[in-house]
Amino acid sequence: MIDLTLLSIFIPTFFLVSITPGMCMTLAMTLGMSIGVRRTLWMMIGELIGVAMVAIAAVLGVASIMLNHPDIFEVLKWCGGAYLAYIGVNMWCSKDKIVMGENKPSDVSSSSLFIQGFVTAIANPKGWAFMISLLPPFISVNSDVAPQLLILLSVIIVTEFTSMMAYAAGGKSLRIFLSRGNNIKWMNRITGSLMVGVGIWLALG
């Protein structure tokens, strides 16, 4: 089993890193603003699966292959960034209705939201670098790796989910404020700009 002292250090460390504004948290806030917390859960599921895969790869050493072939990262980053930017532009250009709004569930599919979260997590080089540098020191070579990894993954998933829920809820509150009166077009422009920003951040980060 994992050393409890190491675990007590890992939990607050990862929480501070997770709650800090980043691509995934910005995406959660943006979607929370545009489609609400409930629909944003699909993005969160994709992001959590992506983060779990990155963490497992970091511990098992697969990440070293990725670091030796940065061209793989470049393709993922640019494709994912272009996809998010495309969505953002469509949102920005819509002035008369709430794009991807809860009243229009057909505007965005659950699979599309899932892919947004998954791609953002997988194609984030900073996420890989963080997992590679953070996780190995908390794994003891004198104990079975599987139970230790399971515990660390549980902490990661719970922390990431809690942080994204907080950001998505904040986005929804901002949506309620902006939806009063004739502010729908400004809400679309704000959320669209944030989405484009996340796409550029992903591609150039």
Buried (B, 14 or more C-beta within 10 A) or exposed (E): EBBEEBBEEBBEEBBEBBBEEBBBBBBBBBBBBBBBBEBBBBBBBBBBBBBBBBBBBBBEEEBEEBEEEEEEBEEBBBBBBBBBBEBBBBBBEBEEEBBBBBEEEEBBEBEBBBBBBBBBBBBBBEBBEBBBEBBEEBBEEEEEEEEBBEBBBEBBBBBBBEBBBBBBBBBBEBBEEBBEEEBBBEBBBBBBBBBBBBBBBBBEB
